[in-house]
Amino acid sequence: MARLPSARKTERRSAAVDLIADRQHYENVVMGALDGAQVSVWIATANLKDLHVEAPIGTVARARGRYISITERFVDLVSRGVEIRILHATAPSRPYRESLSKRRGLVAPRFEMRACPRVHLKMIAVDGAYLYLGSANFTGAGLGARGEGRRNFEMGFTTDDDVLLDQAQARFDEIWSGKECGACRLRNVCPGPLDEREAAKPAHAKARKGKVG
């Protein structure tokens, strides 16, 4: 019987790690970390749909119990200088596209969306300091924004671990920048290979690229 290779020895380190499930995705990730972003929000999801969240605290809309599209919250984040990247696999839902079309402030380079049909990871990284990895797609049902009895059963974990953040963001950036496209066996059916998108960027835009967070 062939022997399995020994596990690589890792350095013991201290970091906050929390297991979250169901409604906690909305409370901890969406209304907590994402809503408080100061520098960057990187999202990876297979499915991308519009989800509605509580209006900001202190607003008339909040006092009236109004819920707003996540795209409205994206506008607020971008206006504060936050960079938002969304990597997704399938076409965004029609309600999301319609909501997005109303937000004139959501334009590159502060707000970008890129599609890769092989993306199945679910990840949210905020400010290079907070990481969510788990089962939840960026949808209302996935992130616990739907009511009791309608939301999905989801589970994942959040952490501030520097090593995991670096590894997760590096993997995200490899896909985002098209480094996987050259050898991809689905390239002939891909609607827009990401390496072609990167190659078409003006030189000054490429020069700005670097690690966020």
C-alpha angles and dihedrals in degrees: 000000000000115000119237115237113260117258115262111257111245129200114251111242140169123245140146113258124177129183112219132187139188113325091018088074089067096041100042105028107027103031094027118039101012095046091051097049116141105177116011146358119196116187128186119185140152094218125033120198138159113265127187123227136183115280116254118285112262096030127116088238090058091049089054092050093247123166121211136198117270086237088068089055089049089056090054092049093048091049087057091054099262118150113223123196122180120190113189141165109211129041112280115256119270094249090052092050091048092049092046092052089063095056108085092177094064100091137123138311093028095039124033137160125195130184129216118169091214095060111115100144119111113213140149120188119184124196091336086281107081127051133188120190121171149097101299122111118209094267135110093252093046098047096045097252093127123084128271111288093023105063122089125258101250136167137187143132138252127209145166093213109144095210095051091045092052092047095046094046091046090054091047090051093049090059095037094053094047098249090138095048100082095064096033114127091205093058093106091061097037112113093214123006109217095223089063089052091052092047090054093055117111114253095249091055092053090050091060093059117112143122115309120216 
